[in-house]
Amino acid sequence: MHPALQIAAQLVCGSEMVVALQSSKFSRSKSGIPGYDELVDGGFHKGTVNTITGSSGTGKTVFAGQFINYGIKMGEKGMIITPSESAEYLKREMMSSFGWDFSNLEKEGKLAIVDVTDPVLRLQKSIDADPVDFLINFRKLVERKLEEAKPDRLFIDDLTAFFMAVEQPFKIRSLTDDLFGTIRASGVTSVVTIGTAFGTNQFLEYGADSATVLNRERIGNTLIRSIYIMKMRGSKIANSIRVLDISDEGISVSSLSPYS
């Protein structure tokens, strides 16, 4: 090949690689939540940590379960880690409420589940267990399980109570960064649900790539669930609060405002 043509070909190839890298950098994982992705310009960035914050009964677990179930439907492998309760309870809830058969998906190898019966997670039941040691061991457990299962999507249930037991704020921040860094390094797209009862959710939200907040409030004589996006790094977000609906089909984001 003529040297000039060879250089031109290399330039074209190089520019194609740049475009491919840019496309990969900004690729998205659709949430599977109707109406949600339009609020965040197309879905979660792949390989990111995304928190879903809310008090009890706001729909956090349903949101995360639907995220996992949708991904499996799209041919992706899922993983759920429930450090606070038995996975059997979650399986029954998802099956009876929405028909999502996590037990069968687990048998088929499409879903991996880690729960409190894991020897490492049993540490939480000991009143003598140091919360920092537990969280360090938990991070190592997550790292090992991600390496073994290699999932595309991850859902970690509420960790707020464990972080609440850590007294020094700088340790909470450091432990959060270590855990989230481990998750990002695996390339998995993750959703972490966190509660608001213990006041440590700000540390987890700060360290995450996106933060979505769910609420349940009384407006007149009606209890209404709502959702808004607090932040999403590298993405445009809708600056509006929307009604959140839960039905037999799962969870969805309405175009309506709870205040209209």
Long-range contacts (C-beta under 8 A, 24 or more apart in sequence): 26-234, 29-71, 29-152, 29-153, 29-189, 30-70, 30-74, 31-66, 31-67, 31-70, 32-66, 32-67, 32-69, 32-70, 32-71, 32-73, 33-63, 33-66, 33-67, 33-70, 33-250, 33-251, 33-252, 33-253, 34-252, 34-253, 35-242, 35-252, 35-253, 35-254, 35-255, 36-227, 36-253, 38-238, 39-229, 39-237, 39-238, 39-240, 39-242, 39-253, 40-210, 40-229, 40-232, 40-235, 40-236, 40-237, 40-238, 41-232, 41-235, 41-236, 41-237, 42-235, 44-189, 44-191, 44-209, 44-210, 45-189, 45-209, 45-210, 45-232, 45-233, 45-234, 45-235, 46-187, 46-189, 47-184, 47-187, 47-188, 47-189, 48-184, 48-189, 48-190, 48-208, 48-209, 48-210, 48-233, 49-180, 49-183, 49-184, 49-190, 49-192, 49-207, 49-208, 49-209, 50-189, 50-190, 50-191, 50-192, 50-208, 50-209, 50-210, 50-211, 50-212, 50-232, 51-191, 51-192, 51-193, 51-194, 51-201, 51-204, 51-205, 51-208, 51-210, 51-211, 51-212, 52-191, 52-192, 52-193, 52-194, 52-212, 52-214, 53-193, 53-194, 53-195, 53-196, 53-201, 53-204, 53-205, 53-211, 53-212, 53-213, 53-214, 53-230, 54-193, 54-195, 54-196, 54-213, 54-214, 54-215, 54-216, 55-195, 55-196, 55-197, 55-215, 55-216, 56-195, 56-197, 57-216, 58-214, 58-215, 58-216, 58-225, 58-244, 59-214, 59-225, 59-244, 59-246, 59-251, 60-158, 60-193, 60-194, 60-195, 60-214, 61-90, 61-93, 61-157, 61-193, 62-97, 62-98, 62-246, 62-250, 62-251, 63-191, 63-193, 63-212, 63-214, 63-251, 64-155, 64-157, 64-191, 64-193, 65-90, 65-94, 65-98, 65-100, 65-102, 65-155, 66-98, 66-100, 66-250, 66-251, 67-153, 67-155, 67-191, 68-111, 68-153, 68-155, 68-191, 69-94, 69-98, 69-100, 69-102, 69-250, 71-152, 71-153, 72-105, 72-110, 72-111, 72-153, 76-151, 76-152, 76-153, 77-109, 77-110, 77-111, 77-112, 77-149, 77-150, 77-151, 77-152, 77-153, 78-105, 78-110, 78-111, 78-112, 78-151, 78-152, 78-153, 78-154, 78-155, 79-111, 79-112, 79-113, 79-114, 79-145, 79-146, 79-149, 79-151, 79-153, 79-154, 79-155, 79-188, 80-111, 80-112, 80-113, 80-114, 80-154, 80-155, 80-156, 80-157, 81-113, 81-114, 81-115, 81-142, 81-145, 81-154, 81-155, 81-156, 81-157, 82-113, 82-114, 82-115, 82-116, 82-157, 83-115, 83-116, 83-121, 83-124, 83-138, 83-156, 83-157, 83-159, 83-162, 84-116, 84-124, 84-157, 84-158, 84-161, 85-115, 85-116, 85-157, 86-115, 86-116, 86-117, 87-113, 87-114, 87-115, 87-117, 88-115, 90-115, 90-157, 97-248, 98-248, 98-249, 98-250, 99-248, 112-145, 112-148, 112-149, 112-151, 114-141, 114-145, 124-162, 131-162, 131-163, 131-165, 131-166, 132-166, 132-171, 132-175, 134-162, 135-162, 135-163, 135-166, 135-175, 135-179, 136-175, 136-178, 138-162, 138-179, 139-175, 139-178, 139-179, 139-182, 142-179, 142-182, 142-183, 143-182, 143-186, 146-182, 146-183, 146-186, 146-188, 147-186, 150-186, 151-188, 152-188, 152-189, 153-188, 153-189, 153-190, 153-191, 154-183, 154-188, 154-189, 154-190, 154-191, 155-190, 155-191, 155-192, 155-193, 156-190, 156-191, 156-192, 156-193, 157-193, 158-193, 158-194, 158-195, 159-192, 159-194, 159-204, 160-194, 160-195, 160-196, 160-197, 160-198, 160-200, 160-201, 160-204, 161-195, 161-198, 163-198, 163-200, 163-203, 163-204, 164-198, 164-199, 164-200, 169-203, 172-200, 172-203, 173-203, 173-206, 173-207, 176-203, 176-204, 176-206, 176-207, 177-207, 180-207, 180-208, 205-230, 205-231, 209-233, 209-234, 210-235, 214-244, 217-258, 219-258, 219-259, 224-258, 226-258, 227-253
